[in-house]
Amino acid sequence: MSNLSELLPSGGGQNVGSFVASGTLTNGKPVALKTDGKVEAVFTTSNQAGSVFEVTTVAVGGPTPVSAYATNADRMVIVYSIGGTLYYKLGEVSSFGITLGSETAIPTISTNTSQQAICYDETSQRIVVFFKDDNNLTHGTAIAGTVSSSGITWGTAAVYNSTNTNYTIARSGGGKVCVVFTEYHSGTGGSAILGTISGNNITFPGTRSRFIAGNANQYGLVYSEDQGNFVVFYNQGTTSAASTPLTINGNNITLGSEVQFNAQRTDYIKAAYDKTQNKTLITYLDNSTNYRGIVGTNSGTSMSFGTEASANAASGADDGNVVYDPHAGHCVIVFGNAARNNELTFKPAIISGTDVTFPSSIHVNIGVNGSYYFSLSAYTSQNKLVTTFYGASGHADGVVYQSAGTNIANFIGITGQAISDTATGNVDMLGGINSQQTSLVIGSKYYVQSDGTLGTTVTSTFAGQAVSATTLNIRDLT
């Protein structure tokens, strides 16, 4: 035998795993393990955004559009109203663009709808659209469906509130869908109810729970994974804002204690649960001048709050939203920036303890000074965020954004073959041998570089040592 590589099994027969690829992977490519068990190419990205894309070329009715990401089909579902009829388009993200499908009407129980909301339930893998049915005494109504790459198969619409219904928001978690809304029954109030999905249908077998009396009309809602309950955030008329945990009790809700988080007028309230920190970030416009964020901690029965921070000091903002970005491991906010004509602003929101900072900004010209009804979703297969909003000339518009981040810490091995997107192939794992390289220098140590290649420049991620020009002895797990 002339060299060490001849002592090793051809292709590294040991420590080989079979994985589904997320994205197309070339032969001999360093890969990282994702939280869903798939592997993807090692990458490092910076904060950046694409140009505005048009969902519609005609004006839509408010408050639309609304949108959510259906993970089972790898598609955005964008819903909007034209002339009182609800329509949807499916969108597939590629780089910083989106390919939109055809405009299709949703088979709701009337053709005169308003006050839309949307959520995607990961447990049942169903999309749910909520609307105010103006042909049925303005009752709150919902319809669920299964998303495919080409369309949606819908179930039967169901009423979740049999009185006049406004300002609906919905989230899923714990095997339930929680719907929060303003309803007019024995006076005005902010109420919540749980929905259960079976097949393509959603039902509401429990009773609504009123968490505030009076005309609340701004809601943020999260599913708090550390406590296994929902939390709603809302304005208390025009003078302050508060929170109440909503605990799942069978098909009904048990209310926690109300805790105030802002003592001034509070508008455009939104909230997102940060899975890295097990905290909730609440964003809002404070007294119509300052776009702020505050961190909430859930004890199970009540919330406590840190010190609020300014995201856009004293310059005003239009409507906005916030979402947790799993690619970056932190939240991101988006808002119409009144201080910058015709621009949309994205900011990372970094939680540390009970405080939040907003370290940088990306601005996108959207052609209108004033935009509303922002939805913001993580499009996880492309490590992107997608926002849709009411844009120029009243059209439904959107922007694709990407946070700075890297998956290099999740390096698991090197592909032993080319693997197409969603296909299954072999990965030579830590402690194994990869024989798919070229031009290696025997005896040299190789490291995973920030661009996802292998090189001899020392980085924090040691890949292995070359035993031939084509063979890398991959480092062991320790």
C-alpha positions in Angstrom: 0.0 0.0 0.0 1.4 3.4 -1.0 -0.6 5.7 1.2 -3.1 5.9 4.1 -6.1 6.3 1.9 -5.7 2.7 0.7 -6.3 1.5 4.2 -9.7 3.2 4.4 -12.9 1.8 3.0 -13.8 3.2 -0.5 -16.3 6.1 -0.1 -16.1 5.9 3.7 -18.4 3.0 4.4 -18.7 3.9 8.0 -20.7 6.8 9.5 -22.8 7.3 6.5 -26.3 8.7 7.0 -29.3 8.9 4.6 -31.0 12.4 4.6 -33.6 14.4 2.7 -32.1 17.4 1.0 -33.5 20.9 1.6 -32.3 22.6 -1.6 -30.2 21.0 -4.3 -26.9 19.7 -3.0 -23.8 19.1 -5.1 -21.4 16.2 -4.5 -18.9 16.7 -1.8 -20.8 19.7 -0.2 -20.5 20.5 3.5 -24.1 20.3 5.0 -25.8 21.3 8.2 -28.7 19.5 10.0 -32.0 21.4 10.1 -34.5 21.2 12.9 -36.9 19.2 10.7 -34.2 16.5 10.2 -33.3 17.5 6.6 -29.9 18.7 5.6 -29.0 21.9 3.7 -25.8 23.5 2.4 -23.7 25.4 4.9 -24.2 29.2 4.4 -23.7 32.6 5.9 -26.1 35.4 4.9 -26.5 39.2 5.6 -29.5 41.4 6.1 -31.0 42.1 2.7 -34.4 42.5 1.0 -35.7 42.2 -2.6 -37.9 44.6 -4.5 -41.6 45.0 -4.2 -43.7 42.4 -5.9 -47.4 42.9 -6.9 -49.9 40.4 -5.8 -52.8 42.3 -7.5 -52.8 45.0 -10.1 -56.2 46.3 -8.9 -57.2 47.8 -5.5 -58.2 45.4 -2.8 -60.5 46.0 0.1 -59.3 46.5 3.7 -58.1 45.1 5.9 -56.3 42.9 3.3 -54.1 41.3 2.2 -53.3 38.7 4.8 -50.8 35.9 4.3 -49.3 32.8 5.9 -46.7 30.1 5.0 -48.0 26.6 4.5 -45.0 24.4 5.3 -46.5 21.2 4.0 -46.7 22.6 0.4 -43.8 25.1 0.6 -46.1 27.9 -0.5 -47.3 31.3 0.7 -51.1 31.6 0.9 -52.0 35.2 0.2 -55.7 36.2 0.7 -57.4 39.4 -0.3 -60.8 40.9 -1.0 -62.0 42.4 -4.2 -65.6 43.7 -4.4 -66.5 41.7 -1.2 -65.3 38.3 -2.6 -62.3 36.6 -1.0 -59.6 35.4 -3.3 -56.2 33.7 -2.8 -53.0 33.2 -4.7 -50.2 30.7 -3.8 -46.6 32.0 -4.0 -43.3 30.1 -4.2 -40.2 32.0 -3.1 -37.0 31.7 -5.0 -34.0 34.0 -4.0 -35.6 37.4 -3.4 -38.5 36.9 -5.8 -41.8 35.0 -5.7 -43.8 33.1 -8.4 -47.5 33.6 -7.9 -50.2 31.2 -9.0 -53.6 32.0 -10.4 -56.2 34.1 -8.6 -58.9 31.8 -7.2 -62.1 32.5 -5.2 -62.5 31.0 -1.8 -65.9 29.2 -1.5 -67.1 31.1 1.5 -70.8 31.1 2.5 -71.3 34.6 1.1 -69.9 37.0 -1.4 -69.8 40.0 0.9 -67.0 39.6 3.4 -64.6 41.8 5.3 -62.2 41.8 8.4 -60.0 39.0 7.2 -57.4 37.0 9.2 -55.3 33.9 8.5 -53.2 31.2 10.3 -51.5 28.0 9.4 -51.9 25.1 11.9 -48.7 22.9 11.9 -50.4 20.1 13.7 -53.1 19.4 11.1 -51.2 21.1 8.3 -54.2 23.1 7.3 -54.7 26.8 6.4 -57.5 28.7 8.1 -59.1 31.9 6.8 -61.3 34.0 9.1 -63.8 36.6 7.8 -66.7 38.8 8.8 -69.8 37.6 6.8 -71.7 40.7 5.9 -74.5 38.7 4.3 -75.0 36.7 7.5 -75.6 39.4 10.1 -71.8 40.2 10.2 -71.0 37.0 12.0 -67.5 35.8 12.5 -66.8 32.8 10.2 -63.9 30.6 9.4 -63.0 28.1 6.6 -60.1 25.6 6.6 -58.3 23.8 3.7 -55.4 21.7 2.6 -52.7 23.5 0.6 -51.0 21.8 -2.3 -48.4 23.2 -4.8 -51.2 24.2 -7.2 -54.3 25.0 -5.1 -56.3 24.6 -1.9 -59.0 22.0 -1.1 -61.5 23.7 1.2 -63.8 22.3 3.8 -67.1 23.8 5.1 -67.3 27.3 6.6 -68.2 27.5 10.3 -69.4 30.4 12.5 -67.1 31.2 15.5 -69.1 34.2 16.7 -72.8 34.7 16.1 -72.8 38.5 16.6 -71.2 41.4 14.9 -67.5 40.6 14.7 -64.4 42.9 14.1 -60.6 43.0 14.4 -60.0 39.2 14.2 -56.6 37.6 14.8 -55.7 33.9 15.1 -52.8 31.7 16.0 -52.4 27.9 16.4 -50.7 25.8 19.1 -51.3 23.0 21.5 -53.5 21.2 19.0 -55.9 24.2 18.9 -56.6 27.3 16.9 -57.2 30.4 19.1 -59.3 33.2 17.6 -59.4 36.7 19.2 -61.9 39.3 18.1 -64.1 42.2 19.1 -67.7 41.1 19.5 -70.9 43.0 20.2 -73.0 40.8 22.6 -74.3 42.4 25.8 -72.0 45.3 25.1 -68.7 45.5 23.3 -65.7 43.3 24.3 -62.5 41.6 23.3 -63.2 37.8 23.3 -61.4 34.6 22.4 -62.6 31.1 21.4 -60.8 27.8 20.5 -61.2 26.0 17.2 -60.5 22.3 16.5 -59.5 21.1 13.0 -60.6 17.7 11.7 -59.9 16.9 8.1 -60.6 20.1 6.1 -63.1 21.4 8.6 -62.8 23.6 11.6 -65.4 23.6 14.5 -65.8 25.7 17.6 -67.3 23.4 20.2 -66.4 25.6 23.3 -67.7 29.0 24.4 -66.2 32.4 23.9 -64.3 34.0 26.8 -64.4 37.8 27.2 -61.0 39.1 28.5 -61.9 42.9 28.3 -65.1 44.9 28.3 -65.1 47.9 26.0 -64.1 48.6 22.5 -60.6 47.0 22.2 -59.6 47.0 18.5 -55.8 46.2 18.4 -54.6 42.7 19.1 -51.4 40.8 19.3 -51.6 37.0 19.9 -49.0 34.3 20.5 -48.8 30.7 21.5 -46.3 30.6 24.3 -44.5 27.3 23.9 -42.7 27.3 27.3 -46.1 27.5 29.1 -48.3 25.8 26.6 -50.9 28.6 26.5 -51.9 31.5 24.4 -51.4 35.2 25.4 -53.4 38.1 24.0 -52.2 41.7 24.0 -54.6 44.6 23.4 -55.3 48.3 23.9 -57.6 49.4 26.7 -59.6 52.0 24.8 -57.4 55.0 23.9 -55.3 55.2 27.1 -53.2 52.1 27.7 -52.5 48.5 26.7 -52.5 45.2 28.6 -52.1 41.4 28.3 -54.0 38.3 29.5 -52.9 34.6 29.2 -55.5 32.3 27.7 -55.0 28.8 29.0 -56.4 25.8 27.0 -59.0 24.0 29.2 -60.4 21.3 26.9 -62.4 23.2 24.3 -62.6 26.3 26.5 -60.3 29.0 27.8 -59.3 29.9 31.3 -58.3 33.5 31.7 -55.2 34.5 33.5 -54.5 37.9 35.2 -54.5 41.1 33.2 -51.2 43.0 33.3 -50.6 46.4 31.7 -47.5 46.9 29.5 -48.0 50.5 28.3 -49.7 53.4 30.0 -50.2 55.6 26.9 -52.3 55.4 23.8 -51.2 52.2 22.0 -51.8 51.4 18.3 -50.8 48.7 15.8 -50.2 46.1 18.5 -48.4 42.9 17.3 -46.6 40.1 19.0 -44.2 37.2 18.3 -42.9 34.3 20.5 -39.1 34.1 20.4 -38.4 30.3 20.5 -34.7 30.9 21.2 -35.3 33.0 24.3 -38.7 31.7 25.4 -39.9 35.3 25.5 -42.6 37.3 23.7 -41.8 40.5 21.8 -44.7 43.0 21.6 -44.4 45.9 19.2 -46.7 48.9 19.0 -47.0 52.6 18.1 -46.7 54.6 21.3 -48.9 57.7 21.4 -48.9 57.9 17.6 -45.2 59.0 17.5 -42.8 56.2 18.5 -42.6 52.6 17.2 -41.6 50.5 20.2 -40.9 47.0 21.4 -41.1 45.4 24.8 -40.2 41.9 26.1 -42.8 39.9 27.9 -42.2 36.8 30.2 -45.0 34.4 30.7 -45.5 32.8 34.2 -48.4 30.8 33.0 -51.1 32.8 34.7 -49.7 36.4 34.1 -47.1 38.3 32.2 -44.2 40.5 33.3 -42.4 43.0 31.2 -39.0 44.5 30.7 -38.1 48.0 29.6 -39.6 49.2 26.4 -37.2 50.2 23.6 -37.6 52.5 20.6 -37.4 51.0 17.1 -38.1 54.3 15.3 -37.8 57.2 17.8 -40.1 60.2 17.5 -40.4 59.8 13.7 -43.7 57.9 13.5 -44.6 54.7 11.7 -47.5 53.3 9.8 -48.9 49.8 10.6 -46.3 47.0 11.1 -45.7 43.4 12.3 -43.2 41.1 14.0 -42.3 37.5 13.5 -39.7 35.0 14.9 -37.1 34.1 12.3 -35.8 30.6 12.9 -33.0 31.1 10.4 -31.6 34.0 12.4 -32.7 32.8 15.9 -34.3 36.1 16.7 -37.4 38.3 15.9 -37.7 40.7 13.0 -40.0 43.7 12.8 -41.4 45.4 9.7 -43.2 48.7 9.5 -44.1 51.6 7.1 -41.6 54.3 8.0 -43.3 57.7 8.1 -40.0 59.4 8.4 -38.7 58.0 5.1 -41.1 58.7 2.3 -42.2 55.7 0.3 -40.1 53.2 2.3 -40.6 50.0 4.3 -38.2 49.3 7.1 -37.1 45.9 8.4 -35.2 45.6 11.7 -33.8 42.6 13.6 -35.0 42.6 17.2 -32.4 41.0 19.6 -33.7 39.9 23.0 -31.3 39.7 25.9 -32.8 38.9 29.2 -35.9 41.1 29.5 -34.6 43.8 27.1 -34.7 44.2 23.3 -32.4 46.1 20.9 -32.9 47.0 17.2 -29.3 47.1 15.9 -29.8 47.8 12.2 -32.2 48.6 9.4 -33.0 47.6 5.8 -35.2 50.0 3.8 -37.2 49.2 0.7 -38.9 51.8 -1.5 -42.5 50.7 -1.9 -43.8 53.6 -3.9 -46.3 54.9 -1.3 -46.0 56.9 1.9 -48.4 54.9 4.1 -49.1 51.2 4.0 -51.2 48.9 6.2 -52.4 45.4 7.1 -48.9 43.9 7.3 -48.6 40.1 7.5 -45.1 38.7 8.1 -44.2 35.0 7.9 -41.1 32.9 8.0 -40.6 31.0 4.6 -38.4 28.4 6.2 -37.4 26.3 3.2 -35.6 29.4 1.7 -34.6 30.9 5.1 -36.6 34.0 4.1 -39.3 36.2 5.5 -42.3 37.3 3.4 -44.3 40.4 4.2 -47.5 41.4 2.3 -49.3 44.7 2.8 -51.8 47.2 1.4 -49.5 49.1 -0.9 -49.4 51.7 -3.8 -52.8 52.5 -5.4 -54.4 50.1 -2.9 -52.9 47.1 -4.5 -51.8 44.0 -2.5 -48.0 44.0 -2.5 -45.2 42.2 -0.9 -41.4 42.0 -0.2 -39.0 39.1 0.5 -36.4 39.7 3.2 -33.5 37.6 4.6 -31.9 38.0 8.0 -28.2 37.8 8.7 -27.4 34.3 10.0 -25.4 31.1 9.5 -26.0 27.4 10.1 -22.3 26.5 10.3 -22.7 25.4 14.0 -25.0 22.6 12.7 -22.4 21.1 10.4 -22.9 17.4 10.3 -20.9 16.1 7.4 -20.3 16.1 3.6 -22.5 14.8 0.8 -21.3 11.5 -0.7 -23.3 12.2 -3.9 -25.3 14.9 -5.6 -28.8 15.1 -4.0 -31.8 16.9 -5.6 -34.1 19.1 -3.6 -36.5 16.9 -1.5 -34.6 13.7 -2.6 -32.8 11.3 -0.3 -29.1 10.8 -0.5 -26.0 9.8 1.5 -24.1 12.1 3.7 -20.6 11.1 5.1 -21.0 12.1 8.7 -18.7 13.2 11.5 -16.1 10.4 12.1 -16.5 9.2 8.5 -14.6 9.4 5.2 -15.6 11.6 2.2 -14.0 10.7 -1.1 -15.8 13.2 -3.3 -13.2 16.1 -3.1 -10.7 17.4 -5.6 -7.2 19.0 -5.3 -6.8 18.4 -1.6 -3.3 18.7 -0.2 -2.4 15.5 1.6 -2.0 16.1 5.4 -3.6 19.5 5.4 -6.4 20.4 7.7 -9.6 21.7 6.1 -12.2 24.0 7.7 -15.7 24.9 6.7 -15.6 28.5 5.3 -18.3 31.1 5.7 -19.4 30.6 2.1 -20.0 26.9 2.6 -16.8 25.6 0.9 -13.9 23.7 2.3 -10.5 25.5 2.7 -7.3 25.6 4.8 -8.1 29.0 6.3 -8.7 28.3 10.0 -12.3 28.9 11.1 -14.3 27.9 14.1 -15.5 24.7 12.3 -12.8 22.1 11.6 -14.0 19.7 8.9 -11.2 17.1 8.7 -7.7 16.2 7.3 -6.9 15.2 3.7 -5.5 11.7 3.3 -5.4 12.0 -0.5 -6.2 14.5 -3.2 -9.8 13.3 -3.2 -10.4 12.0 0.3 -11.1 13.8 3.6 -10.9 12.1 6.9 -13.8 13.9 8.6 -13.3 14.9 12.2 -15.1 12.8 14.8 -18.1 14.1 16.8 -16.0 15.4 19.6 
